[in-house]
Structures are given as C-alpha cells and as structure tokens.
Amino acid sequence: MVPVAYMLLYQYFRTWKSFILAQIIMALTYAYIGEPFCEWVKLVNYLEWRYRYSFIYYIIVGIVTRALILKLASLSKPQDLTTK
C-alpha cells in the first residue's frame, strides 16, 4: 500500500512544494494512524520503535525517490545535438 501511495503522490503533485505538503500528510496518516492501527490488530509488533521514526522515514524515502526519478527522467531525454 505504501508504494502505491508514493506513485500517486508522484503522479498528481507535480511541483516540489505541493509534493512535499502531500508527502507530509501521507507520512502523518501512515505513521500516526496506520501503524498504530496495525499494531492494535496485531499485524506488527514494534520493539524499541517510535512512530516519529516512521514519520521521518516516510518523508525521506519519498523525497529521495522523487529526486532519483526526476534525475533519471532528465537523463533519458534526448539531448539537443545541434549547435547554433
């Protein structure tokens, strides 16, 4: 479910400002609602892990992934070889 959220954020939020804002909202939702719910229904059991670690992790992964995708996309574009 997390990779799908990253793909949707990348697709629908084109600017860095809107992407980071949406990324923060997603990270808050997953870290402070999704993970406690999963722990409550006994899907996971965290040992020495805090939800704020997950919050930071979600943001870092999203930013690094978007930066990498944008870099790869710019490298795959054909270069203009004509000189003027």
N, C-alpha and C positions, 0 to 999 in steps of 0.2 A: 504494500500500500504506500509506503514511503517513496519508492522510486516513481510511482505514478504521480504523486503529488509534485515531485521535483519536475517531472516532464510537463505537467500542466502549468506550473509556475513559469517555466522557461517559455512555453508557447504563448501564454496570454499576457505576460508582463514584459514588454519589450525594452523599457528603459531601466537603467540600474536603480533609480530611485523607487520606482513602483515595484520592481522585483524584490528589492531588499525589504520594503514595507510588507509585501505579501509573504516573504520568507520569514519575517519575524512573527507574523500572525500564525503561519503554519507551525513554526517551531513552538510557540506558546501553546497552541492547541495540542500538538502531539506530546510535548514534554509534560504539560501540567494537566491534561485531561485524558489523553490516550494511554499514556504509560501508567498513571495511577489506576485507570480502569482495568488495564491488562493485569496489573498486579492484584487487584481486588478479585478478579475472576480466576486467579491462579494460573495465568498463562506464562508469567515470568516471575522470577524471584530475584530481586536485586540484593546483592551483598556489597555493602560499602559504596553504593552508587546513589547519587543525588539527582533529582530531576533537572536541576540547573546545569549539570554536566551535559545532559542530553540536549537541553535548550541551546547551549553554546555549540555543541557538536552539529546539530541540525543546521545552524546558521553557517558555520564554517564549511561544511560539506556542500551546501547549496551555492555559496559564493565561489568556492574553488571550482566546482563543476561547471558553473556558468562561464567563468573566466576561461576555463580549458576549452569548452565548446566554442566560444567566440573566437579564441585563438586558432583552433583547428579549422573553423569555418573561413577565417580570413586567409589561412594558408592554402585552402583548397580552391579559392577563387583564382581564375586565370589572370596572370599578370599582363599589364599593357606593355607590349614589347616595342611599340612604335616610339620613335624619338622625334621630337619636334624642334 
